[in-house]
Amino acid sequence: MSGAFRPPPYPYDRLRGLRDLAEALPGGVVDCSVGTPCDAPPPAVVRALAVSGAERGYPSSAGNPAFRRSAADWLGRRFGVEVDPSAVAACVGTKELVASTAHYLRLRTPVRDTVLYPAVSYPTYAMSAALAGCRAVPVPPAGPDGGGLDLSGVAKADAARALLLWVNSPANPSGGLSDLVAAAEWGRRHGVPVFSDECYADYTWEGRPRSVLETGTAGVVAVHSLSKRSNLAGVRAGFYAGDPELVGYLRDVRQHAGLMVPGPVQAAAAVALADDAHVEVQRERYRERLTHVAGVLNDVGCPTSLPPGGFYLWVPVPRRWDDGWAMAEDLAKAAGLLVSPGDLYGERTAAHVRIAVVQPMVRLRLVGERLAVAGWS
Ligand SMILES: Cc1ncc(COP(=O)(O)O)c(C=O)c1O
């Protein structure tokens, strides 16, 4: 049947060959491909998973009152915004929310069929359009580093068809920061809901963390994850908060779809959101690793800047390689370092690689040592 949907290869499954090359080195692969945390979550959070007593009954799809209150309180502390817990709802990690929201918005507004998303971005925004049978229309970046959004680049006709605009600040993969005030203003002017994926907000290095909710809640939804903030990617917990009407619609439709964060996970997430000290510790870990790996790359003739936010290095491919795949192959062979070629993140991103600093320092130091042995420095 023509036009039938076939899932493409999952981006990180395409790295199998590179992984084999890296794994072949004595000491094995230093895996900096997927942004999956390696550090332990706070012990009190892990304890809460075991002792909540919330295993037996069905959990609330919207999130139980303690979880929503903890999320609303955190938004208040982190961004200085006041959001009523009734305008907060749980998601099973944010990837499923990113992947499914276009579909649910389309059911409600079938005359619209377009997902606007950053051209240099996490692949699930574009995939959400495919899963909804919609058009994915990339919004160009504001600057040459791939960060920010040039909303003047959105055609009027695309704005009129848009179900939503995704923004992501700090951004994966570039680490760039977007002007969330301008994005919210653009959305309100064009009648397009703005979904602001803020899962790296705690790892903002330039200036203070920002949320779209600082502009008010009308027409905007902020999306937050416990995965990166609290090293809880394995338990799948996140939340979305903002425009009461949008949040209410998604909460209702998602309840019908059976999307529920397990009760013990909600209990643990409430504990994690109530604690900021562990995030400070994690920030220092990522800062040290970013600085170290950028230093190693600079020393071997691969100019690398520190990102404005996030825990990725978005490295321009030096001229001696044709593209990110070629550079990634040599890094895998010489250093056992597994990185993500840039074309996983857009149409015009082949001239970069992304390095997630999700390995402990002892593993990251090995990269520099191996490159020295290989004669790169
Ligand atoms: C920009 C962005 N959004 C969302 C996610 C999904 O995170 P999770 O589903 O673990 O909450 C990721 C994960 O890497 C991401 O980079």
The ligand as a Tripos MOL2 file, in Angstrom:
@<TRIPOS>MOLECULE
LIG
   16    16     1     0     0
SMALL
NO_CHARGES

@<TRIPOS>ATOM
      1 C1         15.3020   17.1490   24.0610 C.3       1 LIG1
      2 C2         14.8120   15.9070   24.7180 C.ar      1 LIG1
      3 N1         13.5200   15.8110   25.0260 N.ar      1 LIG1
      4 C3         13.0340   14.7090   25.6290 C.ar      1 LIG1
      5 C4         13.8550   13.6430   25.9190 C.ar      1 LIG1
      6 C5         13.2490   12.4140   26.5360 C.3       1 LIG1
      7 O1         13.5680   12.2330   27.8660 O.3       1 LIG1
      8 P1         12.7190   11.2830   28.7980 P.3       1 LIG1
      9 O2         11.7630   10.5130   27.9350 O.co2     1 LIG1
     10 O3         13.7000   10.3890   29.4430 O.co2     1 LIG1
     11 O4         11.9960   12.1790   29.7480 O.co2     1 LIG1
     12 C6         15.2110   13.6990   25.6190 C.ar      1 LIG1
     13 C7         16.0940   12.5580   25.9050 C.2       1 LIG1
     14 O5         17.2230   12.4850   25.5090 O.2       1 LIG1
     15 C8         15.7040   14.8730   24.9980 C.ar      1 LIG1
     16 O6         16.9940   15.0100   24.6830 O.3       1 LIG1
@<TRIPOS>BOND
     1     1     2 1
     2     2     3 ar
     3     2    15 ar
     4     3     4 ar
     5     4     5 ar
     6     5     6 1
     7     5    12 ar
     8     6     7 1
     9     7     8 1
    10     8     9 2
    11     8    10 1
    12     8    11 1
    13    12    13 1
    14    12    15 ar
    15    13    14 2
    16    15    16 1
@<TRIPOS>SUBSTRUCTURE
     1 LIG1         1 GROUP 0 **** ****
